[in-house]
């Protein structure tokens, strides 16, 4: 059950992060270029991997 809650929180956090990184701060700003989007996606993927590792560590500690 704790794992399901952690997965839900992880998904919600990632969705919030994705939205905040993709949406421009001001409507006046031009949309990100393809290169900028690729950089954002790569950073997000790195963070996802870090969060997965943290979740796995937490799950292991809870199982002990």
N, CA, C and O atoms as CSV, one atom per row, in Angstrom:
chain,resi,resn,atom,element,x,y,z
A,1,UNK,N,N,0.821,-1.191,0.000
A,1,UNK,CA,C,0.000,0.000,0.000
A,1,UNK,C,C,0.865,1.255,0.000
A,1,UNK,O,O,0.562,2.223,-0.698
A,2,UNK,N,N,1.939,1.237,0.783
A,2,UNK,CA,C,2.845,2.388,0.810
A,2,UNK,C,C,3.474,2.593,-0.554
A,2,UNK,O,O,3.704,3.726,-0.977
A,3,UNK,N,N,3.749,1.505,-1.233
A,3,UNK,CA,C,4.358,1.591,-2.568
A,3,UNK,C,C,3.403,2.273,-3.547
A,3,UNK,O,O,3.826,3.087,-4.368
A,4,UNK,N,N,2.107,1.937,-3.458
A,4,UNK,CA,C,1.125,2.555,-4.344
A,4,UNK,C,C,1.015,4.046,-4.073
A,4,UNK,O,O,0.912,4.851,-4.998
A,5,UNK,N,N,1.037,4.404,-2.798
A,5,UNK,CA,C,0.952,5.829,-2.438
A,5,UNK,C,C,2.191,6.570,-2.945
A,5,UNK,O,O,2.086,7.678,-3.471
A,6,UNK,N,N,3.370,5.948,-2.781
A,6,UNK,CA,C,4.604,6.572,-3.261
A,6,UNK,C,C,4.581,6.717,-4.775
A,6,UNK,O,O,5.025,7.735,-5.306
A,7,UNK,N,N,4.069,5.709,-5.475
A,7,UNK,CA,C,3.980,5.795,-6.936
A,7,UNK,C,C,3.055,6.921,-7.356
A,7,UNK,O,O,3.357,7.662,-8.291
A,8,UNK,N,N,1.920,7.054,-6.663
A,8,UNK,CA,C,0.986,8.131,-6.982
A,8,UNK,C,C,1.641,9.485,-6.750
A,8,UNK,O,O,1.536,10.380,-7.588
A,9,UNK,N,N,2.316,9.639,-5.613
A,9,UNK,CA,C,2.974,10.907,-5.314
A,9,UNK,C,C,4.083,11.204,-6.321
A,9,UNK,O,O,4.266,12.351,-6.729
A,10,UNK,N,N,4.819,10.172,-6.719
A,10,UNK,CA,C,5.875,10.339,-7.708
A,10,UNK,C,C,5.291,10.808,-9.031
A,10,UNK,O,O,5.806,11.745,-9.641
A,11,UNK,N,N,4.226,10.168,-9.476
A,11,UNK,CA,C,3.599,10.556,-10.744
A,11,UNK,C,C,3.045,11.974,-10.682
A,11,UNK,O,O,3.187,12.742,-11.634
A,12,UNK,N,N,2.415,12.323,-9.562
A,12,UNK,CA,C,1.872,13.673,-9.411
A,12,UNK,C,C,2.990,14.714,-9.409
A,12,UNK,O,O,2.854,15.782,-10.006
A,13,UNK,N,N,4.082,14.397,-8.741
A,13,UNK,CA,C,5.222,15.315,-8.699
A,13,UNK,C,C,5.835,15.495,-10.077
A,13,UNK,O,O,6.168,16.609,-10.482
A,14,UNK,N,N,5.980,14.386,-10.793
A,14,UNK,CA,C,6.562,14.461,-12.137
A,14,UNK,C,C,5.668,15.240,-13.090
A,14,UNK,O,O,6.161,15.996,-13.927
A,15,UNK,N,N,4.364,15.060,-12.970
A,15,UNK,CA,C,3.440,15.813,-13.807
A,15,UNK,C,C,3.546,17.300,-13.513
A,15,UNK,O,O,3.598,18.117,-14.433
A,16,UNK,N,N,3.578,17.651,-12.237
A,16,UNK,CA,C,3.709,19.063,-11.862
A,16,UNK,C,C,5.021,19.649,-12.368
A,16,UNK,O,O,5.055,20.765,-12.885
A,17,UNK,N,N,6.090,18.891,-12.216
A,17,UNK,CA,C,7.394,19.340,-12.692
A,17,UNK,C,C,7.372,19.537,-14.198
A,17,UNK,O,O,7.865,20.546,-14.702
A,18,UNK,N,N,6.807,18.584,-14.915
A,18,UNK,CA,C,6.749,18.669,-16.377
A,18,UNK,C,C,5.991,19.905,-16.830
A,18,UNK,O,O,6.434,20.627,-17.723
A,19,UNK,N,N,4.856,20.138,-16.211
A,19,UNK,CA,C,4.042,21.300,-16.580
A,19,UNK,C,C,4.793,22.588,-16.287
A,19,UNK,O,O,4.797,23.503,-17.111
A,20,UNK,N,N,5.424,22.670,-15.131
A,20,UNK,CA,C,6.105,23.911,-14.765
A,20,UNK,C,C,7.316,24.181,-15.649
A,20,UNK,O,O,7.659,25.339,-15.888
A,21,UNK,N,N,7.971,23.125,-16.140
A,21,UNK,CA,C,9.137,23.329,-16.997
A,21,UNK,C,C,8.761,23.661,-18.437
A,21,UNK,O,O,9.494,24.364,-19.132
A,22,UNK,N,N,7.637,23.160,-18.869
A,22,UNK,CA,C,7.252,23.340,-20.264
A,22,UNK,C,C,6.511,24.649,-20.495
A,22,UNK,O,O,6.690,25.288,-21.532
A,23,UNK,N,N,5.692,25.048,-19.549
A,23,UNK,CA,C,4.923,26.278,-19.730
A,23,UNK,C,C,5.826,27.500,-19.582
A,23,UNK,O,O,6.620,27.575,-18.644
A,24,UNK,N,N,5.712,28.443,-20.489
A,24,UNK,CA,C,6.515,29.661,-20.345
A,24,UNK,C,C,6.070,30.457,-19.120
A,24,UNK,O,O,4.912,30.409,-18.707
A,25,UNK,N,N,7.026,31.188,-18.556
A,25,UNK,CA,C,6.741,31.974,-17.357
A,25,UNK,C,C,5.797,33.127,-17.692
A,25,UNK,O,O,4.879,33.434,-16.931
A,26,UNK,N,N,6.028,33.743,-18.810
A,26,UNK,CA,C,5.179,34.852,-19.256
A,26,UNK,C,C,4.650,34.526,-20.647
A,26,UNK,O,O,5.311,33.854,-21.438
A,27,UNK,N,N,3.464,35.008,-20.923
A,27,UNK,CA,C,2.868,34.758,-22.231
A,27,UNK,C,C,3.681,35.426,-23.338
A,27,UNK,O,O,3.573,35.045,-24.503
A,28,UNK,N,N,4.491,36.414,-22.979
A,28,UNK,CA,C,5.290,37.130,-23.970
A,28,UNK,C,C,6.470,36.304,-24.466
A,28,UNK,O,O,6.992,36.559,-25.552
A,29,UNK,N,N,6.893,35.323,-23.684
A,29,UNK,CA,C,8.045,34.514,-24.070
A,29,UNK,C,C,7.699,33.598,-25.235
A,29,UNK,O,O,6.608,33.031,-25.281
A,30,UNK,N,N,8.615,33.455,-26.164
A,30,UNK,CA,C,8.360,32.528,-27.273
A,30,UNK,C,C,8.431,31.092,-26.763
A,30,UNK,O,O,9.058,30.826,-25.737
A,31,UNK,N,N,7.796,30.177,-27.468
A,31,UNK,CA,C,7.873,28.772,-27.039
A,31,UNK,C,C,9.315,28.271,-27.133
A,31,UNK,O,O,10.103,28.792,-27.923
A,32,UNK,N,N,9.662,27.262,-26.331
A,32,UNK,CA,C,11.029,26.736,-26.382
A,32,UNK,C,C,11.341,26.147,-27.754
A,32,UNK,O,O,10.465,25.616,-28.437
A,33,UNK,N,N,12.593,26.252,-28.134
A,33,UNK,CA,C,13.028,25.638,-29.388
A,33,UNK,C,C,13.107,24.130,-29.194
A,33,UNK,O,O,13.002,23.638,-28.070
A,34,UNK,N,N,13.291,23.401,-30.284
A,34,UNK,CA,C,13.437,21.952,-30.189
A,34,UNK,C,C,14.645,21.569,-29.336
A,34,UNK,O,O,14.592,20.608,-28.569
A,35,UNK,N,N,15.722,22.319,-29.475
A,35,UNK,CA,C,16.913,22.043,-28.667
A,35,UNK,C,C,16.635,22.273,-27.181
A,35,UNK,O,O,17.052,21.482,-26.336
A,36,UNK,N,N,15.933,23.353,-26.872
A,36,UNK,CA,C,15.584,23.628,-25.479
A,36,UNK,C,C,14.651,22.548,-24.923
A,36,UNK,O,O,14.798,22.111,-23.781
A,37,UNK,N,N,13.699,22.130,-25.745
A,37,UNK,CA,C,12.783,21.063,-25.318
A,37,UNK,C,C,13.557,19.766,-25.063
A,37,UNK,O,O,13.286,19.063,-24.090
A,38,UNK,N,N,14.506,19.454,-25.925
A,38,UNK,CA,C,15.306,18.251,-25.756
A,38,UNK,C,C,16.100,18.311,-24.445
A,38,UNK,O,O,16.207,17.313,-23.733
A,39,UNK,N,N,16.646,19.470,-24.138
A,39,UNK,CA,C,17.378,19.659,-22.890
A,39,UNK,C,C,16.447,19.459,-21.695
A,39,UNK,O,O,16.812,18.801,-20.720
A,40,UNK,N,N,15.261,20.021,-21.775
A,40,UNK,CA,C,14.270,19.869,-20.701
A,40,UNK,C,C,13.918,18.394,-20.514
A,40,UNK,O,O,13.865,17.897,-19.389
A,41,UNK,N,N,13.682,17.711,-21.615
A,41,UNK,CA,C,13.319,16.291,-21.551
A,41,UNK,C,C,14.455,15.472,-20.943
A,41,UNK,O,O,14.209,14.580,-20.131
A,42,UNK,N,N,15.676,15.762,-21.322
A,42,UNK,CA,C,16.815,15.034,-20.760
A,42,UNK,C,C,16.933,15.272,-19.249
A,42,UNK,O,O,17.195,14.340,-18.489
A,43,UNK,N,N,16.743,16.505,-18.829
A,43,UNK,CA,C,16.789,16.818,-17.392
A,43,UNK,C,C,15.675,16.093,-16.649
A,43,UNK,O,O,15.884,15.550,-15.564
A,44,UNK,N,N,14.494,16.091,-17.245
A,44,UNK,CA,C,13.370,15.395,-16.625
A,44,UNK,C,C,13.664,13.906,-16.493
A,44,UNK,O,O,13.366,13.299,-15.465
A,45,UNK,N,N,14.247,13.322,-17.530
A,45,UNK,CA,C,14.569,11.901,-17.483
A,45,UNK,C,C,15.582,11.605,-16.384
A,45,UNK,O,O,15.472,10.592,-15.693
A,46,UNK,N,N,16.561,12.478,-16.219
A,46,UNK,CA,C,17.537,12.306,-15.144
A,46,UNK,C,C,16.846,12.373,-13.781
A,46,UNK,O,O,17.133,11.575,-12.888
A,47,UNK,N,N,15.944,13.324,-13.637
A,47,UNK,CA,C,15.239,13.456,-12.363
A,47,UNK,C,C,14.329,12.257,-12.115
A,47,UNK,O,O,14.215,11.785,-10.984
A,48,UNK,N,N,13.687,11.768,-13.160
A,48,UNK,CA,C,12.845,10.576,-13.022
A,48,UNK,C,C,13.678,9.400,-12.526
A,48,UNK,O,O,13.251,8.673,-11.629
A,49,UNK,N,N,14.855,9.210,-13.098
A,49,UNK,CA,C,15.727,8.114,-12.681
A,49,UNK,C,C,16.150,8.277,-11.224
A,49,UNK,O,O,16.186,7.303,-10.473
A,50,UNK,N,N,16.467,9.499,-10.827
A,50,UNK,CA,C,16.840,9.750,-9.428
A,50,UNK,C,C,15.667,9.454,-8.493
A,50,UNK,O,O,15.847,8.858,-7.431
A,51,UNK,N,N,14.470,9.873,-8.894
A,51,UNK,CA,C,13.293,9.632,-8.061
A,51,UNK,C,C,12.966,8.144,-7.974
A,51,UNK,O,O,12.539,7.659,-6.926
A,52,UNK,N,N,13.163,7.427,-9.063
A,52,UNK,CA,C,12.958,5.971,-9.045
A,52,UNK,C,C,13.927,5.307,-8.074
A,52,UNK,O,O,13.544,4.411,-7.321
A,53,UNK,N,N,15.170,5.743,-8.092
A,53,UNK,CA,C,16.164,5.185,-7.178
A,53,UNK,C,C,15.794,5.495,-5.724
A,53,UNK,O,O,15.914,4.636,-4.851
A,54,UNK,N,N,15.347,6.716,-5.476
A,54,UNK,CA,C,14.931,7.089,-4.122
A,54,UNK,C,C,13.745,6.236,-3.672
A,54,UNK,O,O,13.692,5.779,-2.530
A,55,UNK,N,N,12.798,6.029,-4.582
A,55,UNK,CA,C,11.625,5.233,-4.268
A,55,UNK,C,C,12.017,3.789,-3.969
A,55,UNK,O,O,11.506,3.184,-3.027
A,56,UNK,N,N,12.914,3.249,-4.763
A,56,UNK,CA,C,13.373,1.884,-4.545
A,56,UNK,C,C,14.078,1.762,-3.188
A,56,UNK,O,O,13.868,0.791,-2.461
A,57,UNK,N,N,14.907,2.742,-2.856
A,57,UNK,CA,C,15.596,2.746,-1.552
A,57,UNK,C,C,14.586,2.813,-0.414
A,57,UNK,O,O,14.712,2.104,0.585
A,58,UNK,N,N,13.593,3.663,-0.572
A,58,UNK,CA,C,12.547,3.802,0.458
A,58,UNK,C,C,11.780,2.499,0.607
A,58,UNK,O,O,11.538,2.050,1.728
A,59,UNK,N,N,11.396,1.885,-0.504
A,59,UNK,CA,C,10.662,0.618,-0.456
A,59,UNK,C,C,11.493,-0.458,0.237
A,59,UNK,O,O,10.959,-1.243,1.021
A,60,UNK,N,N,12.783,-0.501,-0.042
A,60,UNK,CA,C,13.652,-1.495,0.591
A,60,UNK,C,C,13.725,-1.268,2.098
A,60,UNK,O,O,13.711,-2.224,2.873
A,61,UNK,N,N,13.802,-0.020,2.507
A,61,UNK,CA,C,13.859,0.284,3.937
A,61,UNK,C,C,12.552,-0.105,4.628
A,61,UNK,O,O,12.559,-0.577,5.765
A,62,UNK,N,N,11.440,0.095,3.938
A,62,UNK,CA,C,10.139,-0.249,4.518
A,62,UNK,C,C,9.958,-1.764,4.642
A,62,UNK,O,O,9.278,-2.234,5.554
A,63,UNK,N,N,10.549,-2.509,3.750
A,63,UNK,CA,C,10.442,-3.972,3.768
A,63,UNK,C,C,11.284,-4.597,4.879
A,63,UNK,O,O,11.024,-5.732,5.276
A,64,UNK,N,N,12.263,-3.895,5.376
A,64,UNK,CA,C,13.158,-4.452,6.404
A,64,UNK,C,C,12.495,-4.506,7.752
A,64,UNK,O,O,13.107,-4.947,8.724
